[in-house]
Amino acid sequence: RPLLKFLLVSLFFLAAIFGVFSFAFAQTKLPSIDIRSTGDVVNILNRILGFVYQIIGILAVIVILYSAALFMTSGDNEDRRKKAISYLKWGIAGIIVAILAGSIITLVTSVLQGS
């Protein structure tokens, strides 16, 4: 039940953030997609994957903050403390995945573009 509450609050928070950014970019013209080489495809995929991994990083930080709050409010409850430590481990794993994914994207981009 608390996990569901946390997920709903997180989704609301993300929706609010993206809602603000969508208003900011509402008046901009969408770029046209002109694919002429593999470098163009790589750049488009790089942008999409970069955005996805930023979201993973943000969610990992939110999980770490939730685990800290859970740990601080656990008191003498050993089950909640173990649950908080588990969330902390998964949050750190999420940050590591986001960092490694960004590195892999950079590596693959440089190999495919030949630089």
N, C-alpha and C positions, 0 to 999 in steps of 0.2 A: 504493500500500500504506500509506504513512503517513497519507494522507487517510482511508482506511477506518478505521484505528486511531483517528484523531482523532474521527471521527464516532461510533464505537462508545463511546469514553470520554465524549463529550459527551452522548450519549443516556442512558448509564448515570447520569451526573451529574444530568441533568434528571429522570430517573425517580426517583432517590433524593430529590431535593428535593420533587417532587410527591407522592411516597409519604409523606414526613414531614407535608406539609400535609394530605394526605387523612386521616391519623390524627388530626390536630388538629381537623378539621371533621367527623369521623365521627359525633359526638354531636349535631350541630346539625340542626335541622329545616329541610328544604328549603322555600324560599319558594314560595308559590303564585303562579302567573302569572295576573294579572287584567288583561286588555287591554281598556281602555275608550276609548282615544283614540290618535291617531298619536304623541303624546308618549310613551306607554307602549311602543310598538313601537320608537321611536327610542332610548329608554333601554335596552331589552334589547339592541338591536343595538350600541349604544354600549359596553355592558359586554363583549359578546363580542369586538368588534373591539379594544377596549382590551386585553383579555387576549392576543389574537393578536399585537398590535404590541409588547407587553411581551416576548413570547417571541422575536420578531424582534430586538428590542434586546439581549436576553440572548445569543442566538446570535451576534450581531454582535460583542459584547464577547469572547465565547469565541474567535471567529475572529481578532480582533486579538491576543489573548493567545497564541494558537497561532502567529501570524505573528511575534510578537516572539521566542518561543522558537526558532522555525525560523531566524530571522535571527541570533540570538545563537550558535546552534550550527552555522551554515553554514561558518564558517572561511573558507577560500579558495575554496570551491565557489561559483562564480558562478551556476550554475543554481539552487541552493537559495536564494541571496540574491534572485534575480529572482522565484522562487516566493513567498518571504516577502513581498516588496514587493507582489506581486499580491494575496495574501491580505489584506494591510493595506489596500489600496485597496478591496477588496470589503467588508471589515469596516466601514470608514468609510462606504461607500455604504449599508450596512445600517443604521447608526445614523442617517444622514440620512433614509433612507426611514421609519424608525420615528418620528422626530421630526415629519417632514412629515405622516405619516399621522395622528398624534395631533392635529396642528393642523387637518387637513382634517375629522376627526371632530368637533372642537369647532365649526368653522365650519358644517358641515352641520346639526349639532344645533341651533345657535342660529337658523339660517335656518328649519328645519322647525318649531321651537317658537315662532317669531315673536318672539324677544326680541332 
